[in-house]
């Protein structure tokens, strides 16, 4: 089983069952999880929402400025 499959399963538990914590090892894994969450939301026809300007700014920093939210 690859890391993406495990992350996807964890995201499903977090989103579908309301478990609010997804542990990550480092910033790269955190960015990967956030990207998967956003992709899943968009695939299901929802707009990914970020709460607060500071969070959006931090995600932009972690993703090297690629995030437009």
Backbone atoms as SQL, in Angstrom:
CREATE TABLE atoms (id INTEGER PRIMARY KEY, chain TEXT, resi INTEGER, resn TEXT, atom TEXT, x REAL, y REAL, z REAL);
INSERT INTO atoms VALUES
  (1, 'A', 1, 'UNK', 'N', 0.851, -1.167, 0.000),
  (2, 'A', 1, 'UNK', 'CA', 0.000, 0.000, 0.000),
  (3, 'A', 1, 'UNK', 'C', 0.903, 1.239, 0.000),
  (4, 'A', 2, 'UNK', 'N', 0.572, 2.199, -0.837),
  (5, 'A', 2, 'UNK', 'CA', 1.418, 3.394, -0.902),
  (6, 'A', 2, 'UNK', 'C', 0.920, 4.500, 0.039),
  (7, 'A', 3, 'UNK', 'N', 1.756, 5.504, 0.240),
  (8, 'A', 3, 'UNK', 'CA', 1.457, 6.588, 1.179),
  (9, 'A', 3, 'UNK', 'C', 0.205, 7.362, 0.774),
  (10, 'A', 4, 'UNK', 'N', -0.004, 7.539, -0.534),
  (11, 'A', 4, 'UNK', 'CA', -1.188, 8.260, -1.005),
  (12, 'A', 4, 'UNK', 'C', -2.477, 7.551, -0.628),
  (13, 'A', 5, 'UNK', 'N', -2.479, 6.219, -0.699),
  (14, 'A', 5, 'UNK', 'CA', -3.663, 5.448, -0.313),
  (15, 'A', 5, 'UNK', 'C', -3.960, 5.608, 1.179),
  (16, 'A', 6, 'UNK', 'N', -2.914, 5.588, 1.965),
  (17, 'A', 6, 'UNK', 'CA', -3.092, 5.755, 3.414),
  (18, 'A', 6, 'UNK', 'C', -3.601, 7.157, 3.716),
  (19, 'A', 7, 'UNK', 'N', -3.006, 8.163, 3.083),
  (20, 'A', 7, 'UNK', 'CA', -3.476, 9.539, 3.293),
  (21, 'A', 7, 'UNK', 'C', -4.935, 9.672, 2.874),
  (22, 'A', 8, 'UNK', 'N', -5.293, 9.081, 1.727),
  (23, 'A', 8, 'UNK', 'CA', -6.676, 9.150, 1.259),
  (24, 'A', 8, 'UNK', 'C', -7.648, 8.533, 2.245),
  (25, 'A', 9, 'UNK', 'N', -7.271, 7.397, 2.823),
  (26, 'A', 9, 'UNK', 'CA', -8.122, 6.751, 3.824),
  (27, 'A', 9, 'UNK', 'C', -8.263, 7.634, 5.054),
  (28, 'A', 10, 'UNK', 'N', -7.173, 8.258, 5.496),
  (29, 'A', 10, 'UNK', 'CA', -7.223, 9.140, 6.661),
  (30, 'A', 10, 'UNK', 'C', -8.090, 10.360, 6.387),
  (31, 'A', 11, 'UNK', 'N', -7.983, 10.891, 5.181),
  (32, 'A', 11, 'UNK', 'CA', -8.805, 12.048, 4.803),
  (33, 'A', 11, 'UNK', 'C', -10.278, 11.659, 4.803),
  (34, 'A', 12, 'UNK', 'N', -10.581, 10.479, 4.297),
  (35, 'A', 12, 'UNK', 'CA', -11.963, 10.009, 4.295),
  (36, 'A', 12, 'UNK', 'C', -12.509, 9.934, 5.721),
  (37, 'A', 13, 'UNK', 'N', -11.737, 9.390, 6.630),
  (38, 'A', 13, 'UNK', 'CA', -12.172, 9.310, 8.030),
  (39, 'A', 13, 'UNK', 'C', -12.366, 10.717, 8.596),
  (40, 'A', 14, 'UNK', 'N', -11.443, 11.614, 8.286),
  (41, 'A', 14, 'UNK', 'CA', -11.530, 12.979, 8.817),
  (42, 'A', 14, 'UNK', 'C', -12.752, 13.716, 8.275),
  (43, 'A', 15, 'UNK', 'N', -12.988, 13.614, 6.969),
  (44, 'A', 15, 'UNK', 'CA', -14.072, 14.372, 6.351),
  (45, 'A', 15, 'UNK', 'C', -15.423, 13.683, 6.543),
  (46, 'A', 16, 'UNK', 'N', -15.487, 12.392, 6.257),
  (47, 'A', 16, 'UNK', 'CA', -16.762, 11.675, 6.304),
  (48, 'A', 16, 'UNK', 'C', -17.259, 11.411, 7.718),
  (49, 'A', 17, 'UNK', 'N', -16.347, 11.207, 8.654),
  (50, 'A', 17, 'UNK', 'CA', -16.736, 10.859, 10.012),
  (51, 'A', 17, 'UNK', 'C', -16.444, 11.943, 11.031),
  (52, 'A', 18, 'UNK', 'N', -15.886, 13.062, 10.585),
  (53, 'A', 18, 'UNK', 'CA', -15.697, 14.204, 11.460),
  (54, 'A', 18, 'UNK', 'C', -14.543, 14.112, 12.439),
  (55, 'A', 19, 'UNK', 'N', -13.578, 13.244, 12.179),
  (56, 'A', 19, 'UNK', 'CA', -12.399, 13.167, 13.041),
  (57, 'A', 19, 'UNK', 'C', -11.504, 14.354, 12.658),
  (58, 'A', 20, 'UNK', 'N', -11.267, 15.296, 13.575),
  (59, 'A', 20, 'UNK', 'CA', -10.647, 16.568, 13.193),
  (60, 'A', 20, 'UNK', 'C', -9.125, 16.583, 13.064),
  (61, 'A', 21, 'UNK', 'N', -8.434, 15.505, 13.371),
  (62, 'A', 21, 'UNK', 'CA', -6.968, 15.557, 13.376),
  (63, 'A', 21, 'UNK', 'C', -6.406, 14.592, 12.349),
  (64, 'A', 22, 'UNK', 'N', -5.512, 15.097, 11.519),
  (65, 'A', 22, 'UNK', 'CA', -4.773, 14.262, 10.575),
  (66, 'A', 22, 'UNK', 'C', -3.297, 14.506, 10.854),
  (67, 'A', 23, 'UNK', 'N', -2.620, 13.560, 11.500),
  (68, 'A', 23, 'UNK', 'CA', -1.203, 13.772, 11.822),
  (69, 'A', 23, 'UNK', 'C', -0.327, 13.736, 10.568),
  (70, 'A', 24, 'UNK', 'N', 0.672, 14.577, 10.552),
  (71, 'A', 24, 'UNK', 'CA', 1.654, 14.582, 9.457),
  (72, 'A', 24, 'UNK', 'C', 3.055, 14.641, 10.053),
  (73, 'A', 25, 'UNK', 'N', 4.015, 14.135, 9.306),
  (74, 'A', 25, 'UNK', 'CA', 5.402, 14.064, 9.774),
  (75, 'A', 25, 'UNK', 'C', 6.161, 15.375, 9.585),
  (76, 'A', 26, 'UNK', 'N', 5.854, 16.086, 8.479),
  (77, 'A', 26, 'UNK', 'CA', 6.603, 17.299, 8.170),
  (78, 'A', 26, 'UNK', 'C', 5.764, 18.206, 7.273),
  (79, 'A', 27, 'UNK', 'N', 6.319, 19.333, 6.892),
  (80, 'A', 27, 'UNK', 'CA', 5.552, 20.293, 6.101),
  (81, 'A', 27, 'UNK', 'C', 5.199, 19.747, 4.725),
  (82, 'A', 28, 'UNK', 'N', 6.070, 18.941, 4.117),
  (83, 'A', 28, 'UNK', 'CA', 5.751, 18.387, 2.799),
  (84, 'A', 28, 'UNK', 'C', 4.543, 17.458, 2.870),
  (85, 'A', 29, 'UNK', 'N', 4.482, 16.647, 3.899),
  (86, 'A', 29, 'UNK', 'CA', 3.329, 15.763, 4.061),
  (87, 'A', 29, 'UNK', 'C', 2.069, 16.570, 4.375),
  (88, 'A', 30, 'UNK', 'N', 2.213, 17.640, 5.151),
  (89, 'A', 30, 'UNK', 'CA', 1.077, 18.506, 5.448),
  (90, 'A', 30, 'UNK', 'C', 0.517, 19.109, 4.165),
  (91, 'A', 31, 'UNK', 'N', 1.394, 19.599, 3.304),
  (92, 'A', 31, 'UNK', 'CA', 0.963, 20.171, 2.025),
  (93, 'A', 31, 'UNK', 'C', 0.270, 19.101, 1.184),
  (94, 'A', 32, 'UNK', 'N', 0.814, 17.890, 1.158),
  (95, 'A', 32, 'UNK', 'CA', 0.199, 16.801, 0.384),
  (96, 'A', 32, 'UNK', 'C', -1.206, 16.492, 0.891),
  (97, 'A', 33, 'UNK', 'N', -1.384, 16.470, 2.211),
  (98, 'A', 33, 'UNK', 'CA', -2.697, 16.191, 2.787),
  (99, 'A', 33, 'UNK', 'C', -3.680, 17.311, 2.448),
  (100, 'A', 34, 'UNK', 'N', -3.253, 18.544, 2.580),
  (101, 'A', 34, 'UNK', 'CA', -4.133, 19.676, 2.267),
  (102, 'A', 34, 'UNK', 'C', -4.517, 19.648, 0.791),
  (103, 'A', 35, 'UNK', 'N', -3.561, 19.342, -0.086),
  (104, 'A', 35, 'UNK', 'CA', -3.853, 19.260, -1.516),
  (105, 'A', 35, 'UNK', 'C', -4.865, 18.155, -1.802),
  (106, 'A', 36, 'UNK', 'N', -4.717, 16.998, -1.149),
  (107, 'A', 36, 'UNK', 'CA', -5.677, 15.907, -1.334),
  (108, 'A', 36, 'UNK', 'C', -7.062, 16.294, -0.823),
  (109, 'A', 37, 'UNK', 'N', -7.114, 16.974, 0.307),
  (110, 'A', 37, 'UNK', 'CA', -8.396, 17.444, 0.828),
  (111, 'A', 37, 'UNK', 'C', -9.082, 18.386, -0.162),
  (112, 'A', 38, 'UNK', 'N', -8.330, 19.340, -0.689),
  (113, 'A', 38, 'UNK', 'CA', -8.885, 20.296, -1.647),
  (114, 'A', 38, 'UNK', 'C', -9.351, 19.575, -2.912),
  (115, 'A', 39, 'UNK', 'N', -8.543, 18.634, -3.404),
  (116, 'A', 39, 'UNK', 'CA', -8.906, 17.881, -4.608),
  (117, 'A', 39, 'UNK', 'C', -10.199, 17.101, -4.373),
  (118, 'A', 40, 'UNK', 'N', -10.308, 16.472, -3.213),
  (119, 'A', 40, 'UNK', 'CA', -11.507, 15.695, -2.889),
  (120, 'A', 40, 'UNK', 'C', -12.738, 16.588, -2.827),
  (121, 'A', 41, 'UNK', 'N', -12.608, 17.749, -2.210),
  (122, 'A', 41, 'UNK', 'CA', -13.726, 18.682, -2.130),
  (123, 'A', 41, 'UNK', 'C', -14.162, 19.129, -3.517),
  (124, 'A', 42, 'UNK', 'N', -13.214, 19.474, -4.369),
  (125, 'A', 42, 'UNK', 'CA', -13.548, 19.934, -5.719),
  (126, 'A', 42, 'UNK', 'C', -14.166, 18.802, -6.540),
  (127, 'A', 43, 'UNK', 'N', -13.664, 17.591, -6.378),
  (128, 'A', 43, 'UNK', 'CA', -14.201, 16.444, -7.108),
  (129, 'A', 43, 'UNK', 'C', -15.661, 16.215, -6.732),
  (130, 'A', 44, 'UNK', 'N', -16.016, 16.496, -5.501),
  (131, 'A', 44, 'UNK', 'CA', -17.387, 16.329, -5.033),
  (132, 'A', 44, 'UNK', 'C', -18.239, 17.570, -5.278),
  (133, 'A', 45, 'UNK', 'N', -17.705, 18.543, -6.027),
  (134, 'A', 45, 'UNK', 'CA', -18.460, 19.721, -6.411),
  (135, 'A', 45, 'UNK', 'C', -18.526, 20.821, -5.372),
  (136, 'A', 46, 'UNK', 'N', -17.685, 20.738, -4.354),
  (137, 'A', 46, 'UNK', 'CA', -17.656, 21.780, -3.321),
  (138, 'A', 46, 'UNK', 'C', -16.405, 22.627, -3.495),
  (139, 'A', 47, 'UNK', 'N', -16.539, 23.864, -3.123),
  (140, 'A', 47, 'UNK', 'CA', -15.394, 24.775, -3.141),
  (141, 'A', 47, 'UNK', 'C', -14.632, 24.606, -1.833),
  (142, 'A', 48, 'UNK', 'N', -13.320, 24.288, -1.887),
  (143, 'A', 48, 'UNK', 'CA', -12.561, 24.185, -0.635),
  (144, 'A', 48, 'UNK', 'C', -12.580, 25.521, 0.103),
  (145, 'A', 49, 'UNK', 'N', -12.818, 25.468, 1.383),
  (146, 'A', 49, 'UNK', 'CA', -12.883, 26.687, 2.177),
  (147, 'A', 49, 'UNK', 'C', -11.771, 26.703, 3.209),
  (148, 'A', 50, 'UNK', 'N', -11.149, 27.839, 3.327),
  (149, 'A', 50, 'UNK', 'CA', -10.149, 28.062, 4.367),
  (150, 'A', 50, 'UNK', 'C', -10.726, 29.075, 5.335),
  (151, 'A', 51, 'UNK', 'N', -10.469, 28.866, 6.578),
  (152, 'A', 51, 'UNK', 'CA', -10.994, 29.767, 7.598),
  (153, 'A', 51, 'UNK', 'C', -9.866, 30.654, 8.089),
  (154, 'A', 52, 'UNK', 'N', -9.915, 31.871, 7.657),
  (155, 'A', 52, 'UNK', 'CA', -8.950, 32.839, 8.136),
  (156, 'A', 52, 'UNK', 'C', -7.848, 33.145, 7.145),
  (157, 'A', 53, 'UNK', 'N', -7.473, 34.388, 7.091),
  (158, 'A', 53, 'UNK', 'CA', -6.431, 34.871, 6.188),
  (159, 'A', 53, 'UNK', 'C', -5.071, 34.268, 6.515),
  (160, 'A', 54, 'UNK', 'N', -4.774, 34.107, 7.803),
  (161, 'A', 54, 'UNK', 'CA', -3.470, 33.577, 8.195),
  (162, 'A', 54, 'UNK', 'C', -3.279, 32.152, 7.688),
  (163, 'A', 55, 'UNK', 'N', -4.324, 31.343, 7.720),
  (164, 'A', 55, 'UNK', 'CA', -4.221, 29.969, 7.230),
  (165, 'A', 55, 'UNK', 'C', -3.944, 29.965, 5.736),
  (166, 'A', 56, 'UNK', 'N', -4.677, 30.766, 4.974),
  (167, 'A', 56, 'UNK', 'CA', -4.465, 30.834, 3.526),
  (168, 'A', 56, 'UNK', 'C', -3.049, 31.299, 3.218),
  (169, 'A', 57, 'UNK', 'N', -2.570, 32.289, 3.947),
  (170, 'A', 57, 'UNK', 'CA', -1.212, 32.776, 3.731),
  (171, 'A', 57, 'UNK', 'C', -0.189, 31.693, 4.026),
  (172, 'A', 58, 'UNK', 'N', -0.387, 30.949, 5.101),
  (173, 'A', 58, 'UNK', 'CA', 0.547, 29.883, 5.471),
  (174, 'A', 58, 'UNK', 'C', 0.558, 28.776, 4.418),
  (175, 'A', 59, 'UNK', 'N', -0.601, 28.424, 3.907),
  (176, 'A', 59, 'UNK', 'CA', -0.667, 27.405, 2.856),
  (177, 'A', 59, 'UNK', 'C', 0.059, 27.892, 1.607),
  (178, 'A', 60, 'UNK', 'N', -0.130, 29.161, 1.242),
  (179, 'A', 60, 'UNK', 'CA', 0.597, 29.726, 0.088),
  (180, 'A', 60, 'UNK', 'C', 2.098, 29.617, 0.310),
  (181, 'A', 61, 'UNK', 'N', 2.553, 29.911, 1.527),
  (182, 'A', 61, 'UNK', 'CA', 3.979, 29.809, 1.836),
  (183, 'A', 61, 'UNK', 'C', 4.468, 28.367, 1.689),
  (184, 'A', 62, 'UNK', 'N', 3.702, 27.424, 2.236),
  (185, 'A', 62, 'UNK', 'CA', 4.106, 26.017, 2.180),
  (186, 'A', 62, 'UNK', 'C', 4.100, 25.476, 0.756),
  (187, 'A', 63, 'UNK', 'N', 3.182, 25.976, -0.058),
  (188, 'A', 63, 'UNK', 'CA', 3.081, 25.480, -1.431),
  (189, 'A', 63, 'UNK', 'C', 3.902, 26.314, -2.404),
  (190, 'A', 64, 'UNK', 'N', 4.696, 27.213, -1.910),
  (191, 'A', 64, 'UNK', 'CA', 5.545, 28.021, -2.775),
  (192, 'A', 64, 'UNK', 'C', 4.785, 29.058, -3.582),
  (193, 'A', 65, 'UNK', 'N', 3.639, 29.527, -3.063),
  (194, 'A', 65, 'UNK', 'CA', 2.872, 30.567, -3.736),
  (195, 'A', 65, 'UNK', 'C', 1.914, 30.041, -4.773),
  (196, 'A', 66, 'UNK', 'N', 1.754, 28.712, -4.927),
  (197, 'A', 66, 'UNK', 'CA', 0.888, 28.156, -5.961),
  (198, 'A', 66, 'UNK', 'C', -0.589, 28.177, -5.594),
  (199, 'A', 67, 'UNK', 'N', -0.922, 28.313, -4.308),
  (200, 'A', 67, 'UNK', 'CA', -2.320, 28.279, -3.893),
  (201, 'A', 67, 'UNK', 'C', -2.956, 29.641, -4.136),
  (202, 'A', 68, 'UNK', 'N', -4.151, 29.645, -4.754),
  (203, 'A', 68, 'UNK', 'CA', -4.805, 30.905, -5.105),
  (204, 'A', 68, 'UNK', 'C', -5.993, 31.228, -4.209),
  (205, 'A', 69, 'UNK', 'N', -6.269, 30.427, -3.190),
  (206, 'A', 69, 'UNK', 'CA', -7.464, 30.612, -2.343),
  (207, 'A', 69, 'UNK', 'C', -7.375, 31.755, -1.397);
